[in-house]
Amino acid sequence: MKIIVPMAGRGSRLRPHTLTVPKPLIPVAGQPIVHQLVKDIAKIL
């Protein structure tokens, strides 16, 4: 199975955090958002 996860946009609501770091790479609870997302998808599959 292949999964496409859209991660587009400027992240303007997360400024000033997104001025230097892309939105998917912003750490939340010590891990980048995309890391947690991939981990959760792997649990389902």
N, C-alpha and C positions, 0 to 999 in steps of 0.2 A: 504494500500500500504506500502511496506517495501522498504527502501532505504539503500544502502550500500555506504558509503563514504570512499574511500581509503585514509589513512593518514599514509603512510609508508615512510621510507627513513630516512636518518641521518640528513637531514637539513643542509648539509655542506655549502650551499650558504648563509645561514642565521647566520653563526657563527660570532661573539662569543655569540649571543643570544641563540643558541640552545645547548650550552655546559651544561646548568643547567636546561633548560625548554624544554619540548617536543614541536616540531614545531606547532602542533594544539593549544597549549596553550599560544603562544606568543601574547601579547596584541597588537592590531592595533586599533588606535582611541579609546583607553580605554577599549576595549573588546577583549577577546581571539578570535582568528580566527575561531575556531570551534563554538563558540557561535553565531557569525554573520552568519556562514554557516547554522546552524540549524534554526535560525530565518528566513533566506531567504527561506529555503525549506518549512518551515511551512506556509509562505505566499502563496506559490504556491499550496499547498495541501489545 
